[in-house]
Amino acid sequence: MPAADLVANVVVSGILTGLVYGLMALGLSVIFGVVRVVNFAHGEMMTIAMYMATVLFAALKLDPFLAMLPVAAAFFVFGYALQAGLINPFITRPEHSQFMLLVAVAIILVNAMLMVFGPDARNVQVDYQLESFELGPLLVDKARLFAAIAAVVAAAAFFAFFRYTLTGKAIRACADNYLGARIVGLNVKHLYALTFGLGAVCVAIAGCAMVLLVDVTPPLGPSYTLLAFVIVIVGGLGSMGGALLGGVLIGVSEALAGLFITPSAKSMFSFGLLILVLLLRPQGLLGKRA
Amino acid sequence: MNRNRALTPIYLLTGLAAILVALPFFVGNYALSVATLILYFAYTGQAWNVMMGFAGQLSLGHALYVGVGAYAAGALFFYYGIGPWAGLWLAIALCVALGLVIGFLAFRFGISGVYFALLTIAFAEFTRIGFDHFGWTGGPGGMFLRVAQRDTWDLANFRGPPLMYYYAMLFLTAGAFALCAWLLRSRAGYYWQAIREDEEAARALGINAFRWKLLAVAISAAMTAVAGVFFAFYYNNLFPEQIFHISRSIEIILGPVIGGVGTLFGPLLGAAVLTLLSDGISDALNALGLDIPGVKQVFYGLVLLCVVMFLPHGIWPPIARRLRL
């Protein structure tokens, strides 16, 4: 039985990583909540953001936290274009058809990364990665804490955007009632593309933060896609708060499974949690019943 | 005219069957292995199609049944020397039981659409990681079946030359086609299609959607289990990372989606097009000297994207219209 302070340290680290997971999943949740399309290329996009951060760091010595701005801008454009060009025509098509479209996008993205960056792991090395804060018995990694803070700030900005701005309200109107939104004259296709762009921005910021915590390889893409699914289902597909809660739950359960059982079994617990939630509360912990 | 129209598929099938039976006499071992692969994907695609194409239940975790079927028959053979003909029944029984459990839980709790699809992924991934930590079947290091005599046909142990596996797969594919053709015209087939189109309406007509959906899952799982047994004895090595991986599930789905979901010829045509395409792209890229890892899959993804965008119902329906089927 590991000592209590070790468990506490692992839980804190799990919560912090989970917040970054949560931001990634928030992007997926927002996209599904509004556009009603499951982004099967989500983890692949996340990995691309991580690669962009490593490239910016290697070329310009740009700290990943500063790299968030250009990467987010690029991702917004990419997300907007993807929705406007490819996905909008698929809105009325059956689910399996949308699924195939995004699988094709995912195949292209993950292999394009393999072509450009090769199979070897890449990372960034900044001096604060090795430092930590001491809070009583807790040792908190600086990089992990900063990454979590960035995730929380970004998520808060998203909440505020959807709650208080006119565009945010218009997007929520589209999500509530597609036909009604069109009748009152909203440009639904533009708003959908905007939503996908914003979802991509979540991914960009989460990716830049994540690159401080793990090395990036192309196969990370599909596993992050699955991870994001698990998180949003657990939290509630389409619920913004649920994505963050799900991220923290999964982050902690992964960390604890790694401590108590074996690190390689950690995602088995995530999937077990997913199965339980789907069976007992299919709308997710914070989701509303459809 | 109507008579001829009804006969066209029969001519088409007879011609196709004749070509496939005669194929090994005209091509070498490599082409035969490609043909076996095509038939394998046509068969698994047909099995998946029963659930999605007929009954409208999107499964993204069919690798689960391939893997469990393969490991069940493989382990019996590996540990007890029990041949695949007995193992087949264990594989089918296990997969049907698994499918029924997943289906029961999902349908009882009213899980459908995207949520059902994600549930099937979750069960497949859960099992994959489970097998990774299951020492009895070799864990992540895999399980290897003895490869013995390869020249003579040993049907009892399903050991033999590539030709035997080709004919076995051809037999399975033909059987699956016939079964699906019959199912589509049976009471179950009509009930499934009613459920697929509008479950509420189907239930209002007195169809027990829950029971018929479970039947679709059971049949689909049983058919896929057989493919798993074939997989175990054809490739002789089983790794959880490979056999249960989500990309295997996607591979199974690609054929029928590209060929045409819910059609009988779709899985066949889709499997042939995709396998030949993947092979053709490899050859073309090799000829051009472009063998950077990933290039092939990028092209493959682009072609897939184009098919999905421009042929929303798959390749087969427009051809069927052209042939006036």
Boltz contact constraints between the chains, C-beta under 6 A:
constraints:
  - contact:
      token1: [A, 38]
      token2: [B, 114]
      max_distance: 6.0
  - contact:
      token1: [A, 96]
      token2: [B, 58]
      max_distance: 6.0
  - contact:
      token1: [A, 100]
      token2: [B, 257]
      max_distance: 6.0
  - contact:
      token1: [A, 100]
      token2: [B, 308]
      max_distance: 6.0
  - contact:
      token1: [A, 101]
      token2: [B, 308]
      max_distance: 6.0
  - contact:
      token1: [A, 103]
      token2: [B, 250]
      max_distance: 6.0
  - contact:
      token1: [A, 104]
      token2: [B, 301]
      max_distance: 6.0
  - contact:
      token1: [A, 104]
      token2: [B, 304]
      max_distance: 6.0
  - contact:
      token1: [A, 104]
      token2: [B, 305]
      max_distance: 6.0
  - contact:
      token1: [A, 104]
      token2: [B, 308]
      max_distance: 6.0
  - contact:
      token1: [A, 107]
      token2: [B, 297]
      max_distance: 6.0
  - contact:
      token1: [A, 107]
      token2: [B, 301]
      max_distance: 6.0
  - contact:
      token1: [A, 108]
      token2: [B, 298]
      max_distance: 6.0
  - contact:
      token1: [A, 108]
      token2: [B, 301]
      max_distance: 6.0
  - contact:
      token1: [A, 111]
      token2: [B, 294]
      max_distance: 6.0
  - contact:
      token1: [A, 111]
      token2: [B, 297]
      max_distance: 6.0
  - contact:
      token1: [A, 111]
      token2: [B, 298]
      max_distance: 6.0
  - contact:
      token1: [A, 112]
      token2: [B, 298]
      max_distance: 6.0
  - contact:
      token1: [A, 114]
      token2: [B, 293]
      max_distance: 6.0
  - contact:
      token1: [A, 114]
      token2: [B, 294]
      max_distance: 6.0
  - contact:
      token1: [A, 115]
      token2: [B, 292]
      max_distance: 6.0
  - contact:
      token1: [A, 115]
      token2: [B, 294]
      max_distance: 6.0
  - contact:
      token1: [A, 115]
      token2: [B, 295]
      max_distance: 6.0
  - contact:
      token1: [A, 229]
      token2: [B, 118]
      max_distance: 6.0
  - contact:
      token1: [A, 233]
      token2: [B, 118]
      max_distance: 6.0
  - contact:
      token1: [A, 265]
      token2: [B, 133]
      max_distance: 6.0
  - contact:
      token1: [A, 267]
      token2: [B, 129]
      max_distance: 6.0
  - contact:
      token1: [A, 268]
      token2: [B, 129]
      max_distance: 6.0
  - contact:
      token1: [A, 271]
      token2: [B, 122]
      max_distance: 6.0
  - contact:
      token1: [A, 271]
      token2: [B, 125]
      max_distance: 6.0
  - contact:
      token1: [A, 271]
      token2: [B, 126]
      max_distance: 6.0
  - contact:
      token1: [A, 274]
      token2: [B, 122]
      max_distance: 6.0
  - contact:
      token1: [A, 275]
      token2: [B, 122]
      max_distance: 6.0
  - contact:
      token1: [A, 278]
      token2: [B, 119]
      max_distance: 6.0
  - contact:
      token1: [A, 279]
      token2: [B, 105]
      max_distance: 6.0
  - contact:
      token1: [A, 279]
      token2: [B, 109]
      max_distance: 6.0
  - contact:
      token1: [A, 282]
      token2: [B, 111]
      max_distance: 6.0
  - contact:
      token1: [A, 282]
      token2: [B, 115]
      max_distance: 6.0
